[in-house]
Amino acid sequence: MKPAAFTYHRARTIPGAVGLLDELGDDAKVIAGGQSLVAMMNFRLARPEHLIDIARIPGLDAITRDGDALRVGALVTHHAVETADLGPGFRVLSDAMAWVGHLPIRTRGTIGGSIAHADATAEWCLLAVLLDALVVVEGPRGRRSIPAEEFFQGVFTTALQADELIVEVLFPRPAPRAALTEYAERRGDFAIVAAAVDLDAARVVLGGVAPVPLRVPAAEAVLAEALSGYECLNDSRALVSYSRAAAAAAEAIEARDEPGLSAHYRRGLVRTLVARACTEASGPEGVG
Ligand SMILES: Cc1cc2nc3c(=O)[nH]c(=O)nc-3n(C[C@H](O)[C@H](O)[C@H](O)COP(=O)(O)OP(=O)(O)OC[C@H]3O[C@@H](n4cnc5c(N)ncnc54)[C@H](O)[C@@H]3O)c2cc1C
């Protein structure tokens, strides 16, 4: 299928893109890598009258260290992160990119596009919540930083206003013992369930169980209590804690029987994936 007719605009600066968004209002959509938007336009699920191409705006494709923090520009592709040496504190970001679609998608799709699209199983959305990221956006009223947990508001719904552009995602702290894992029916598909954990922050985030990436306080409490006195995070005591945290996560989610996917099966995926993510985060691979 082909998309409905639209007018193409190429923005050359951030203020230029914001000015166009302000002027054209709800009839306009930003396009970055096009890996989600073009499919939606082809299926006529999106019919923007104006497309604002931001792909050539200089400076939005940089990954920079800022003290302990990492700034990832909105136009940084999944593949650029996958192949970057981000250091031990942010290796979880590179490792997680291998789960995003296929290589051609990863070479075009961007972090800004993923965060704006806000699929609740998208790896970037889970990682942003896991690591307390700030989504930095610019609009006619200036720049603001939105904590990831507030940014994702519902099914494909975010705190981004129609006249605002995501300019970068700021990861404020390293996470040397963190991992993301998932299950999809075919390699490259969006996950049915995804689990991300950060052992140092005792953080557990799930995808595919709610309209937004979901933190699971019950599982986080188990991890926090169990790991507070441990020197070694991959001995038998720690492994028992991971299975207890995984069981708590499986118990905590709201799951319904759906065609082809029972609640029991979804809970089983949560249990398996949380335990696996904890083990990966704690092992030599996870310690980075
Ligand atoms: C077959 C297939 C499999 C895929 N599998 C996965 C997967 O497993 N995991 C995963 O996470 N993704 C997956 N994707 C989606 C892919 O990661 C996309 O790259 C991503 O969702 C959107 O990034 P994009 O740069 O292509 O954005 P676009 O498609 O250009 O835009 C997507 C949305 O974001 C908005 N937008 C883009 N950039 C900005 C910005 N800077 N500021 C404000 N709004 C912006 C657009 O207006 C649009 O609404 C898959 C895609 C395909 C086609």
The ligand as an SDF file (V2000), in Angstrom:
LIG
                    3D

 53 58  0  0  0  0  0  0  0  0999 V2000
    9.6440   -5.1800   11.0690 C   0  0  0  0  0  0  0  0  0  0  0  0
    9.9110   -4.2170   12.2020 C   0  0  0  0  0  0  0  0  0  0  0  0
   10.3050   -4.7220   13.4360 C   0  0  0  0  0  0  0  0  0  0  0  0
   10.5650   -3.8500   14.4980 C   0  0  0  0  0  0  0  0  0  0  0  0
   10.9320   -4.3800   15.6910 N   0  0  0  0  0  0  0  0  0  0  0  0
   11.1730   -3.5520   16.7240 C   0  0  0  0  0  0  0  0  0  0  0  0
   11.5600   -4.0590   17.9970 C   0  0  0  0  0  0  0  0  0  0  0  0
   11.7250   -5.2630   18.1980 O   0  0  0  0  0  0  0  0  0  0  0  0
   11.7540   -3.1670   19.0000 N   0  0  0  0  0  0  0  0  0  0  0  0
   11.6070   -1.8130   18.8230 C   0  0  0  0  0  0  0  0  0  0  0  0
   11.7900   -1.0470   19.7500 O   0  0  0  0  0  0  0  0  0  0  0  0
   11.2580   -1.3130   17.6240 N   0  0  0  0  0  0  0  0  0  0  0  0
   11.0340   -2.1240   16.5830 C   0  0  0  0  0  0  0  0  0  0  0  0
   10.6720   -1.6050   15.3770 N   0  0  0  0  0  0  0  0  0  0  0  0
   10.4860   -0.1380   15.2740 C   0  0  0  0  0  0  0  0  0  0  0  0
   11.8070    0.5830   15.0610 C   0  0  0  0  0  0  0  0  0  0  0  0
   12.6220    0.4620   16.2120 O   0  0  0  0  0  0  0  0  0  0  0  0
   11.6180    2.0890   14.8050 C   0  0  0  0  0  0  0  0  0  0  0  0
   12.8670    2.5390   14.4120 O   0  0  0  0  0  0  0  0  0  0  0  0
   11.2110    2.9540   15.9490 C   0  0  0  0  0  0  0  0  0  0  0  0
   10.0300    2.5130   16.5740 O   0  0  0  0  0  0  0  0  0  0  0  0
   10.9000    4.3860   15.4850 C   0  0  0  0  0  0  0  0  0  0  0  0
   12.0770    5.0590   15.1700 O   0  0  0  0  0  0  0  0  0  0  0  0
   12.1680    5.8770   13.8150 P   0  0  0  0  0  0  0  0  0  0  0  0
   13.3720    6.7510   13.9340 O   0  0  0  0  0  0  0  0  0  0  0  0
   12.1090    4.9580   12.6690 O   0  0  0  0  0  0  0  0  0  0  0  0
   10.8710    6.8280   13.9250 O   0  0  0  0  0  0  0  0  0  0  0  0
    9.8010    7.2290   12.8390 P   0  0  0  0  0  0  0  0  0  0  0  0
    9.1660    6.0170   12.2560 O   0  0  0  0  0  0  0  0  0  0  0  0
   10.3920    8.2180   11.8960 O   0  0  0  0  0  0  0  0  0  0  0  0
    8.7650    7.9830   13.7780 O   0  0  0  0  0  0  0  0  0  0  0  0
    8.0080    7.2530   14.7320 C   0  0  0  0  0  0  0  0  0  0  0  0
    7.1650    8.2540   15.5430 C   0  0  0  0  0  0  0  0  0  0  0  0
    7.9950    9.0800   16.3220 O   0  0  0  0  0  0  0  0  0  0  0  0
    7.8340   10.4620   15.9780 C   0  0  0  0  0  0  0  0  0  0  0  0
    9.1830   11.0330   16.0710 N   0  0  0  0  0  0  0  0  0  0  0  0
   10.3170   10.5370   15.5120 C   0  0  0  0  0  0  0  0  0  0  0  0
   11.3720   11.2330   15.9360 N   0  0  0  0  0  0  0  0  0  0  0  0
   10.8970   12.1990   16.7620 C   0  0  0  0  0  0  0  0  0  0  0  0
   11.5190   13.2400   17.5250 C   0  0  0  0  0  0  0  0  0  0  0  0
   12.8400   13.4190   17.5470 N   0  0  0  0  0  0  0  0  0  0  0  0
   10.7220   14.0480   18.2760 N   0  0  0  0  0  0  0  0  0  0  0  0
    9.3830   13.8740   18.2890 C   0  0  0  0  0  0  0  0  0  0  0  0
    8.7330   12.9000   17.5890 N   0  0  0  0  0  0  0  0  0  0  0  0
    9.5050   12.0710   16.8540 C   0  0  0  0  0  0  0  0  0  0  0  0
    7.2280   10.4610   14.5920 C   0  0  0  0  0  0  0  0  0  0  0  0
    6.4670   11.6280   14.3560 O   0  0  0  0  0  0  0  0  0  0  0  0
    6.3570    9.2150   14.6560 C   0  0  0  0  0  0  0  0  0  0  0  0
    5.1630    9.5090   15.3210 O   0  0  0  0  0  0  0  0  0  0  0  0
   10.4340   -2.4450   14.3030 C   0  0  0  0  0  0  0  0  0  0  0  0
   10.0740   -1.9320   13.0550 C   0  0  0  0  0  0  0  0  0  0  0  0
    9.8120   -2.8120   12.0100 C   0  0  0  0  0  0  0  0  0  0  0  0
    9.4350   -2.2280   10.6670 C   0  0  0  0  0  0  0  0  0  0  0  0
  1  2  1  0
  2  3  1  0
  2 52  2  0
  3  4  2  0
  4  5  1  0
  4 50  1  0
  5  6  2  0
  6  7  1  0
  6 13  1  0
  7  8  2  0
  7  9  1  0
  9 10  1  0
 10 11  2  0
 10 12  1  0
 12 13  2  0
 13 14  1  0
 14 15  1  0
 14 50  1  0
 15 16  1  0
 16 17  1  0
 16 18  1  0
 18 19  1  0
 18 20  1  0
 20 21  1  0
 20 22  1  0
 22 23  1  0
 23 24  1  0
 24 25  2  0
 24 26  1  0
 24 27  1  0
 27 28  1  0
 28 29  2  0
 28 30  1  0
 28 31  1  0
 31 32  1  0
 32 33  1  0
 33 34  1  0
 33 48  1  0
 34 35  1  0
 35 36  1  0
 35 46  1  0
 36 37  1  0
 36 45  1  0
 37 38  2  0
 38 39  1  0
 39 40  1  0
 39 45  2  0
 40 41  1  0
 40 42  2  0
 42 43  1  0
 43 44  2  0
 44 45  1  0
 46 47  1  0
 46 48  1  0
 48 49  1  0
 50 51  2  0
 51 52  1  0
 52 53  1  0
M  END
$$$$
